[in-house]
């Protein structure tokens, strides 16, 4: 990208992001991120582009530019997170001021996208085809420096390719502002009731820093199932019930926002199958949290009448932040009933959880300890077959 006024010309390195799937049976068209536009590109195969997410580069005369730097390549199977890290403000230089000519590399020409997308914006002056290289064009904008927001971010680490710049003005309506960046920690407990197709997640979170509000959400990656909740306390817990989609993969996200913009978030991907995420959960316990001293779970199931029954006994620390204990007997595969109860006591003996039918099937037995905010701070989780023999 180049930014210039009458006396100064600045060049800042930037990159596109490309994802090319390696499937054999379905379309292998790559997905591109290009100046805030996300699109599928089938031009190499004789097709066109398909926009997934429209531009937010220009809005009502304001230009918001996020430049990507650093080389990043991955191949293989499974999920890959692409994390972006901001410029160290101490190393960033200011941009020129006054009336600016801004030139951005883009793989989309004017007739394919930009003419329709921002042709009505006064800052848009057109696209110069193949200006950088064959198939890489120059998107040109002319605007005042007061209407430009520029920042450089690095893929997987802070920007390392030089030319780090930032032009973030003092906070205005719609800008995130200049407060401390929040830190987000989350824990997801999968308490899905599989047989009635009722996915459910208990999401504990802890957000520090400067924010106006918090949203927790569980969104299926395979269907339209979704649930969300608006939160305002920096620490707590919330139940999310998308309504259907047991067995499907869900993206469980806690995001903090300020002045309408997301300033921090964390996402855990997990299947709605009663199995907690294997390694991604954060430990939300504190030095002043209640803790489990001992637990005992007895399997009182009667295989003769297909009656699943469990008795929970537990003892927590006599001090430490505490609100309630949640006890679960969750059928793992959906071929039996599930049950749960809540106890507002640090000590309990032979508390019954009786799902009813499902003997001979696999169960998740869980003791969750919640602190005064509602966050899960300790737990015991075991597997058992409901056959009258106590879990080991």
DOLOPA-743191 format. One record per residue (C-alpha): residue in one letter; x, y, z. Coordinates in steps of 0.5 Angstrom, whole numbers, padded with zeros to 4 digits, always signed. Each point is the difference from the previous one (the first is absolute). Layout:
AXYZ/...
//
This chain:
X+0000+0000+0000/X+0002+0007-0001/X-0002+0006+0003/X+0002+0007-0002/X-0001+0008+0000/X+0003+0005-0004/X+0007-0001+0004/X+0000-0007+0003/X-0001-0007-0003/X+0000-0006+0004/X+0000-0007-0002/X-0002-0005+0005/X+0000-0008-0001/X-0006-0004+0000/X-0003-0007-0002/X-0006-0004-0002/X-0003-0006+0004/X-0001-0006-0005/X-0003-0006+0003/X+0000-0006-0006/X-0004-0006+0002/X+0003-0007-0002/X-0007-0004+0000/X+0000-0005-0006/X-0008-0001-0001/X-0002+0008+0001/X+0002+0006-0003/X+0007+0002+0002/X-0001+0008-0002/X+0004+0004+0005/X-0002+0005+0005/X+0003+0007+0000/X+0000+0006+0005/X+0002+0006-0004/X-0001+0007+0004/X-0006-0002+0004/X-0003-0004-0005/X-0001-0008+0001/X-0002-0003-0007/X+0001-0007-0003/X+0004+0000-0007/X-0002-0004-0006/X+0003+0004-0005/X+0006-0005-0002/X-0005-0005-0001/X-0004+0004-0005/X-0005+0003+0006/X-0001+0006+0003/X+0001+0003+0008/X-0005-0002+0005/X+0000+0005+0006/X-0001-0003+0007/X+0001+0007+0004/X+0000+0007-0003/X+0005+0005+0000/X+0000+0005+0007/X+0006+0004-0003/X-0004+0006-0002/X-0006+0002+0004/X-0003+0007-0001/X+0006+0003-0002/X+0004-0003+0006/X+0006-0005-0003/X+0002-0005+0005/X+0006-0004-0002/X+0003-0006+0003/X+0006-0003-0003/X+0003-0007+0001/X+0007-0002+0001/X+0004-0006+0001/X+0001-0006-0004/X-0005-0006+0002/X-0001-0007-0003/X-0003-0006+0002/X-0002-0006-0003/X-0003-0007+0002/X-0007-0002+0004/X-0004+0003+0006/X-0001+0007+0002/X+0005+0006+0000/X-0001+0006+0003/X+0003+0007-0003/X+0001+0004+0006/X+0002+0008-0002/X+0004+0004+0005/X+0000+0008+0000/X+0006+0004-0001/X+0004+0002+0006/X-0002+0007+0001/X+0007+0002+0002/X+0003-0002-0007/X-0006+0003-0004/X+0001+0006-0004/X-0005+0005-0002/X-0003+0001-0007/X+0001+0007-0004/X-0006+0005+0001/X-0004+0004-0004/X-0003-0002-0007/X+0002-0007-0001/X+0000-0005-0006/X+0000-0007+0002/X+0001-0006-0004/X-0001-0007+0002/X+0002-0007-0004/X-0007-0004-0002/X-0001-0006-0004/X-0007+0003-0001/X-0001+0005-0006/X-0005+0005+0000/X-0005-0003-0005/X+0000-0007+0004/X-0001+0004+0007/X+0002+0007+0002/X-0004+0004-0005/X-0006-0003+0003/X+0002-0001+0007/X+0003+0007+0002/X-0001+0004-0007/X-0005+0005+0003/X+0005+0002+0006/X+0004+0007-0002/X+0006-0003+0002/X+0001-0005-0005/X+0004+0001-0006/X+0000-0006-0004/X+0004-0007-0001/X+0006+0000-0004/X+0000-0007-0003/X+0007-0004+0000/X+0003+0006+0004/X+0005-0005+0004/X+0000-0006-0004/X-0005-0004-0004/X-0006-0001+0003/X+0002+0005+0006/X-0003+0007-0001/X+0000+0006+0004/X-0006+0003+0003/X+0001+0007+0001/X-0004+0005+0005/X+0001+0007+0002/X-0002+0003+0006/X+0002+0004+0006/X+0005-0003+0005/X-0006+0002+0006/X-0004-0005-0004/X+0005-0006+0000/X+0001-0006+0005/X+0006-0004-0001/X+0004-0005+0004/X+0004-0006-0002/X-0001-0007+0003/X+0005-0006+0000/X-0002-0007-0002/X+0001-0005+0006/X+0005+0006+0003/X+0001+0007+0000/X+0002+0003-0007/X+0007-0001-0002/X+0000+0002-0007/X+0002+0007+0001/X-0004+0006-0001/X-0005+0000+0006/X-0004+0005+0000/X-0006+0003+0004/X-0005+0006+0000/X-0005-0002+0005/X-0003+0007+0003/X-0003+0001+0006/X-0007-0004+0002/X-0006+0002-0004/X-0007-0003+0000/X+0001-0007-0004/X+0007+0000+0002/X+0003-0005+0005/X+0003+0005+0004/X+0007+0000+0003/X-0001-0004+0007/X+0004-0006+0002/X-0002-0006-0005/X-0004-0005+0004/X+0003-0007+0001/X-0006-0006-0001/X+0001-0006+0004/X-0006-0006-0001/X-0002-0006+0002/X-0005-0005-0003/X-0004-0005+0003/X-0004-0004-0005/X-0006-0002+0004/X-0004-0003-0006/X-0006-0004+0000/X+0001-0004-0006/X-0007-0004+0000/X-0005+0006-0001/X+0005+0003-0005/X+0002+0006+0005/X+0007+0002+0000/X+0002+0004+0006/X+0006+0004+0002/X+0002+0003+0007/X+0005+0005-0002/X+0004+0003+0005/X+0004+0007-0001/X+0005+0005+0003/X+0001+0006-0004/X+0005+0006+0002/X+0002+0006-0003/X-0005+0006-0003/X-0006-0002-0003/X-0008+0002+0000/X-0003-0007-0001/X+0001-0007-0001/X-0003-0005-0004/X+0000-0008+0000/X-0002-0004-0005/X-0001-0007-0003/X+0000-0001-0007/X-0001-0006-0004/X+0005-0001-0006/X-0004-0005-0003/X-0007+0003+0000/X-0004+0006+0002/X+0000-0002+0008/X+0002+0006+0004/X-0001+0003+0007/X+0003+0007+0003/X+0000+0004+0006/X+0002+0007+0002/X+0004+0001+0006/X+0003+0006+0004/X+0003-0003+0006/X+0008-0002-0002/X-0001-0006+0003/X-0005-0006+0001/X-0004-0005-0003/X-0006-0001-0005/X-0004-0006-0003/X+0000+0000-0008/X-0005-0005-0003/X+0000+0001-0008/X-0007-0005+0000/X+0003-0005-0005/X+0006-0003-0003/X+0002-0005+0005/X+0007-0004-0002/X+0001+0006-0005/X+0006+0005+0001/X-0001+0007+0003/X+0005+0006+0001/X-0001+0002+0007/X+0002+0007+0000/X+0001+0006+0006/X+0001+0007-0003/X+0001+0006+0003/X-0002+0007-0004/X+0001+0007+0001/X-0003+0006-0003/X-0004-0005-0005/X+0007-0004-0002/X+0003-0007+0002/X+0006+0002+0004/X+0002-0008+0003/X-0003-0006-0001/X+0001-0008+0001/X-0003-0006-0004/X+0000-0007+0002/X-0003-0005-0005/X-0003-0006+0003/X-0005-0005-0002/X-0007-0001+0004/X+0001-0007+0002/X+0001+0001+0008/X+0008+0000-0001/X+0003+0006+0002/X+0006+0003-0004/X+0006-0004+0001/X+0005+0006+0001/X-0003+0006-0001/X-0003+0002+0006/X+0003+0005+0004/X+0000-0001+0008/X-0004+0006+0003/X+0002-0002+0007/X+0003+0005+0005/X+0003+0000+0006/X-0006+0002+0004/X-0005-0005-0004/X-0003-0006+0003/X+0003-0007-0001/X-0002-0007+0000/X+0003-0004+0006/X-0003-0007-0002/X-0006-0003-0004/X-0003-0007+0000/X-0005-0002-0005/X-0004-0006+0001/X-0004-0004-0006/X-0006-0002+0003/X-0003-0002-0007/X-0005-0006-0001/X+0001-0004-0006/X-0006-0004+0001/X-0005+0006-0001/X+0004+0004-0004/X+0001+0006+0005/X+0006+0004+0000/X+0002+0003+0007/X+0006+0003+0003/X+0002+0003+0007/X+0005+0006+0001/X+0004+0001+0006/X+0005+0006+0000/X+0003+0005+0005/X+0003+0007-0002/X+0005+0004+0004/X-0003+0004+0005/X+0002+0007-0002/X+0001+0003-0007/X-0005+0003-0005/X-0006-0005-0001/X-0007+0000-0003/X-0003-0007-0002/X+0002-0007-0002/X-0003-0003-0006/X+0000-0007-0001/X-0001-0004-0007/X-0002-0007-0002/X+0001+0001-0008/X-0002-0005-0005/X+0006-0001-0004/X-0003-0002-0007/X-0007+0002+0001/X-0003-0007+0001/X-0002+0001+0007/X-0003+0006+0004/X+0004+0005+0004/X-0001+0004+0006/X+0003+0006+0005/X-0001+0003+0006/X+0003+0007+0004/X+0002+0000+0007/X+0002+0006+0004/X+0004-0003+0005/X+0007-0001+0001/X-0001-0007+0002/X-0005-0005-0002/X-0001-0008+0001/X-0004-0004-0004/X-0003+0005-0005/X-0004-0004-0005/X+0000+0001-0007/X-0005-0005-0004/X+0000+0001-0007/X-0005-0006-0001/X+0001-0005-0005/X+0007-0002-0004/X+0003-0005+0004/X+0006-0004-0003/X+0002+0007-0004/X+0006+0005+0001/X-0001+0006+0005/X+0004+0006+0001/X+0000+0002+0008/X+0002+0007+0001/X+0000+0004+0007/X+0001+0008-0002/X+0002+0005+0005/X-0002+0007-0001/X+0002+0006+0003/X-0004+0006+0002/X+0001+0003-0007/X-0003-0007-0003/X+0007-0002-0003/X+0002-0007+0000/X+0006+0000+0005/X+0001-0008+0001/X-0003-0006-0002/X+0000-0008+0000/X-0002-0004-0006/X+0000-0007-0001/X-0003-0005-0005/X-0004-0006+0002/X-0005-0005-0003/X-0007+0000+0004/X+0001-0008+0002/X-0001+0001+0008/X+0008+0000+0001/X+0003+0006+0002/X+0005+0004-0004/X+0007-0001+0001/
//
